[in-house]
Amino acid sequence: MSAVQETLQALRRSIAAIEPAASEAGRRFTCGAPAVDGLLGGGFLRAAVHEIFAREDADAGAAAGFAAALAARAAADGRRVVWVRQGFSVAETGALHAPGLAALGLDPRLLVVVTGPDATCVLQAGAEAMRCPALGAVVIEPWGDPKSLDLTASRRLALAAEQSGVPALLLRIAATPRPSAAATRWSAAAAPSRPLAANAPGHPAFDITLLRHRAGLEGRRWRLEWHREHRLFREPAPLSRPVVSLPAGRPAAPDLAPLARTG
Amino acid sequence: MLGLTPGLTLADARARIPHLVAVDMDRAADAALLARLADWCDRYTPLVAVEEPDGLVLDITGCVHLFAGEAGLRRTVMQGLARGGLTVRGSVAGTPQAAAALARFGRKALGRHDIVPPGEEEMAVRPLPAAALGVSPEVLLALTRAGLKTVGDLAERPGAPLAARFGADLPIRLARILGQEDIGISPRRPLPPCLVERRFAEPVAREEDIDAALAGLAHRAGRILAERGEGGRRFEAAFFRADGRVTRLAVATGRPTRDAAVIMRLFRERLAALADPLDPGFGFDLLRLAVTACEPLGESQVSLDGRMVEDEEVAALVDRLGARFGAAAVLRPAFVDTHIPERAVRMVPAARLDDGGTAPPCGWPVERPADPPARPVHLFDPPQPIEALAEVPDGPPLRFRWRRVLHEIARAEGPERIAPEWWRDEAGEEPTRDYYRVEDATGRRFWVFRQGLFGEAPAPRWFLHGIFA
């Protein structure tokens, strides 16, 4: 089977070489918000590791939602997504809820959830999954700052991603950002949503910061809203705020004509 | 030698040997030893049955040519067991019952038969006492009183009166022991559909040699499966150590396979994940690979878009992860048609990627796609108790405290009332739940519910059930 598959990959590569535009699209996946994609040079690199930190421990849900939404974007062509979690994360932040992921736009039929007893196992399973080029995305979720997740381990993940072309989303809950081999590093937090009718919570909103970008600017901050119907992120219009009411007897804008000197 | 025989009372034995050491019988240890011996006997035939409390029955049909005939096989087994310090009696006969009776009750005086030629069972067992039939003590007593003391006495009589007087069981036992009826044995392990093995003249202990031998077996098994048009779903490798210990390792695949490379990769994962590594001791003298579950597997056609290849690869990945971390660690959500959130999804082993019709064909139902998600990303099971302040009777909480942090609610939606399923037995006591989607002042979204209604007993309690993105 591997010979057949090598042939297919070679064919795909040669086709990709003929079509430069398509190859660029194959190398990246977008998040849907032009400002973010533009800064990243056309979207998230597929063959790379993207680290997503929860800004605070309580932002675990927001970070997981951000990762799930990105995985849904990366695996939009119906490839499978492997989500590797640590047993402790399940106790601490709850189990992944398939109907909730479905509601976000990540099809649970494509999902394989691997649970490891400790961070080392999580990273091992993640690296093993990263070597399988047939996946759409791999989410790796160790808890905290494990010793085993050092520069070497993240470098190993990055190499696996380069070889297979599968994006790795390294989801870091209760962790502090440290140097790693990730192409981009994000900090995600929940943001107040735009309320619907009757003050109901609106679409999931995220406050994300680009902490590190290997090939460009960093330190930018956005407020993104996930529209699950279209499966894309959007930058919402700025929140409406009260403006100063217009004076009754005068024009709203100052008169640009110079005043005539009198007397 | 010492004048001691089985069945002797302890007082009598002490009278003969005053310094006798008496130890309580340990049935569990006896059974464990017997199981180990049965494991060891697996090397002679895959069909080994345990006859409690002290017997082993080996079905050696089609195996004897490997050991220079029946006599050679019997000698090899007996010598092997004798080396272990055991006193063994063994017989070879046409039926397991005849062989067992001869081994247990055969005596030199009665014309001992270690190996009974085919068709001569009747002659061999005739001199044996009636106890060799293995009937209950009452029936044995009745037989003795009737003067039927040997198997031969019974064999001459017609079956119907015997059945009428001593139970229908007796003629059947008689037929089996006389070799007239063969029901075979009930082996400890079912006979696998495909079995290959490799014997070594000298025990091997090097890891590379073991790996190479196992790979060779995988190739042979693959060829046998290919001839049958089948693929294996479960493989079991048995490592027979020279000192008699047997280690068995099993791997399972999500799809039938006969690719030796795939099988070997799984076994290597499995070996790497062993908490207690495969200890070769003085070396292994026999390696056996059994395919314990087979399924039809035709030659496959690769579809042009390569999607099938991808499915194969994902299936192989799931198998590898399952071999290393255990099948229970690699799961896939399966849809359950219920409104109770914690039961709405069942995690099933991912080894079967086609979900067997559990998921609806059109995907998971998502209500009102233009609205925000109605279900959380993370779900707590069991729900986490919280202290909440809410308007009576069915207002959303104004603030709640969870894990010592106070959350001021800025937006809320609800209630979504989920009643217990009355058709389930335990549902009778469960109160109704009112679910609210709430967002606190910092923008974090939670799924909380009130269990029970105001004005009902017991007083309603609040829980946090999930976290939204």
Interface residues (C-beta under 8 A of the other chain):
Chain A: M1 S2 V4 Q5 L8 R12 A58 D59 A60 G61 A62 A64 G65 F66 A68 A69 R79 R80 V82 T93 G94 A95 L96 H97 A98 P99 G100 L101 A102 A103 L104 D107 P108 R109 L111 V112 V113 V114 T115 G116 C121 Q124 A125 E128 A129 C132 P133 A134 L135 A189 A190 A191 P192 S193 P195 L196 A198 N199 A200 P201 G202 H203 P204 A205 F206 D207 W226 R228 E229
Chain B: D259 A261 V302 G306 V309 E310 D311 E312 E313 V314 A316 L317 V318 R320 L321 R324 F325 A329 V330 L331 R332 P333 F335 P341 A344 V345 M347 A350 D355 A359 G363 W364 P365 V366 P369 A370 D371 P372 P373 A374 R375 P376 V377 H378 L379 F380 D381 V405 A410 R411 A412 E413 R437 V438 E439 A441 T442 G443 R444 R445 G466 I467 F468 A469
